[in-house]
Amino acid sequence: MNNQNSFPYHFNSNTCKTCGGKCCRGFGGYVWVSMEEMEKMAGTRKMDVALFAKQYVKKVEGRLSLQERVINGEHFCCFFDLIDCLCTIYQSRPNQCKTFPFWNQFKKDPQLLFFECPGVSFS
Ligand code: SF4
């Protein structure tokens, strides 16, 4: 069980093994990445960072976000393995993914996590 004292909920990361990647898929949203994170992910893929950016990153309002695949209207992170339901770059995933579900937006409105993450509990 993971806790962060300033958040009104707990997180059990063991649930990630069976939830089917709810935080890596959905109906919109962005996975923001920095240049440094992009270099790290490119390294994991043994790719040149420029090629990596062209293939997996898009620009949104001046920021960088991972690309998605859309299947039957549902958005999937480009690094989400649809068969195994796992992140294929887990060791070098961006900070946004590492810090989920402890995001400020959920601190203010934790009910949103009822739909987003079965690993979260409020007791
Ligand atoms: S980088 Fe990995 S953990 Fe982050 S959204 Fe994509 S598949 Fe999920």
Boltz pocket constraint, residues with backbone or C-beta under 6 A from the ligand:
constraints:
  - pocket:
      binder: B
      contacts: [[A, 23], [A, 24], [A, 31], [A, 66], [A, 77], [A, 78], [A, 79], [A, 80], [A, 81], [A, 86], [A, 87], [A, 88], [A, 89], [A, 90], [A, 93], [A, 94], [A, 97]]
      max_distance: 6.0
